[in-house]
Amino acid sequence: MIIKRVNSSEANLACDALSNIKLRDDTNTRNGLSLAYLENFLSNERHYLFVAIENKQVVGFLLAYRLQRIDRNQDAMF
């Protein structure tokens, strides 16, 4: 199994993760996804998408956001 952080040039992996796992039964949202939107989302260095790939297929993902905190000089991950 390969686990990797997806970058903006790999938006197709993000699309696979969302279409095949999260939105599998939500065809309205899945059909509305665009590679341009995902590329833009992934180009933000504070957005993290990791995918798990097995047999050349995305089988899992983790999504996180790094947010700046107001109460200390340390980011938080959600």
N, C-alpha and C positions, 0 to 999 in steps of 0.2 A: 504494500500500500504506500502511496505517495501522498504526503500532506504538504501543501504549499500555499503561500500567500499569493492571491491573484492580483495582478497589476492591470492597469488600464488597457494594455495591449492584449490581454487575455479575457476580454469581456465575454467571449463565447463560453468560458468556463463558468462565469457568474450566471449566465443565462441558463446553462445546463443545470446548475445547482438549484436555481429558483424554479425552473420549469419542471424538473423531474422530482424534486423533493418537496419544497415548500408549497408550490402552487399547482401540484399535480392535478388536483380536482377543481381548480379555479381557472377555467379556460378563459373567462373574460379578462382577468388580470394578466394571465400568462400571455395571451395574444397581444396585450398592450405593451409588453416589454420591448424596448428597442436597444440595440447594441450601443447606439450613441448615448443614450441615457446612462447605461451601465458603465461605459467608458468614462463619462464625466464623473459619475459617483466614485469610481475606483481611482480617479486621478487625484482625489483629495487624500493627502497623506494621513489624515486623522480617521479615515475609514479603513477598516480591516476586514477582508474576506479571505478566509482560509478554506480550501476544499480538500477533501479526501478523495483520491482517485485510485480505483482498483480495476484492473483489466481495461484500462483506457476509458473508464466511465466514472463520472462523479457520483459518489455514493454517500457523501455527507458534506456538511459545511458548518462553519462557525462565523458569525458576523459580530463585529465589535466596533465601538466608536470611542476614540480617545478625546475626552472633554477637559477643557481647562477649568480648574476649580477657582472659586473666589476666596475660599477660606484658607488656602495654603498654596505655596508655590510648587505644586505637584499635580500632574494630570491624573484623571481617573478614567478607568476603562469600563465601559458598559457593554 
